[in-house]
Amino acid sequence: MNEHVIEALRKARYSVLTDDDDLEELYRLRYACYRAEGAVPARADKRMTDAFDETANCLHVAVRMEGRIQAAVRLHLLSKLCWQSPTLEVFPELLDQLKAGKTILDPTRFVISASARRQRIPLNFLTLRIPFLASIFYDIDLALAPVRAEHTAFYRRYLAYEPALEPRTYPGLTKPIQLLTANFQQQRERVLDRTPVFGPLEDFPDASIDFPSLSDVYAPSKSGSSEAA
């Protein structure tokens, strides 16, 4: 692995956020990041949240460094038990996959703090470990990447995503979003062979994530994992 990524991994700590204070820190970081790119209108409360943050199949996972949230991503797990996710509303064609019994991971609200960007900390790799590890843990069939056009090249190069549907207006955002998808079961080993940092790392125990089962709202299409990723 790149030495810069290794050094960042040594300092990073992952956590699933449930505490109100942590979520408040996340919503303010999210607003600052999206506002800096002109992707959302100004708000007096300087918070960015929506109804999808509260759904039962939603997880907020953060990367902390020196005790502060420096990056985060929101995950929605879709299966026969729950079909709620922001990307499903924008791209309803995905319903065909769910009706066929497939499971889907919908990662949204990917953010990295301005200070981490200024320091050139490679949090793009560290944060994208989150949906990849979640896809392993929850035995996901179809992984989504709803991203802006300028970000598609990274997802295609490192994570084997392919364009699925044309760019569309996304709720709460001023810029259109394109949908990329990956058949996770088929692409998993190819991605890990090229970029092993996305997967479990025995040499970095603090880089694991303690995902909850969410068994009340999520059912894998086969036999899911029951251990931390």
Secondary structure as UniProt FT lines:
FT   HELIX           3..11
FT   STRAND          12..16
FT   HELIX           20..36
FT   TURN            37..38
FT   TURN            44..45
FT   HELIX           51..54
FT   TURN            56..57
FT   STRAND          58..65
FT   TURN            66..67
FT   STRAND          68..79
FT   TURN            80..81
FT   HELIX           86..90
FT   HELIX           92..94
FT   HELIX           95..99
FT   TURN            100..101
FT   STRAND          104..112
FT   HELIX           114..118
FT   TURN            119..120
FT   HELIX           123..137
FT   TURN            138..139
FT   STRAND          142..147
FT   HELIX           149..151
FT   HELIX           152..159
FT   STRAND          162..168
FT   TURN            171..172
FT   STRAND          177..183
FT   HELIX           184..194
FT   HELIX           196..198
FT   TURN            202..203
FT   HELIX           205..207
FT   TURN            215..217
//
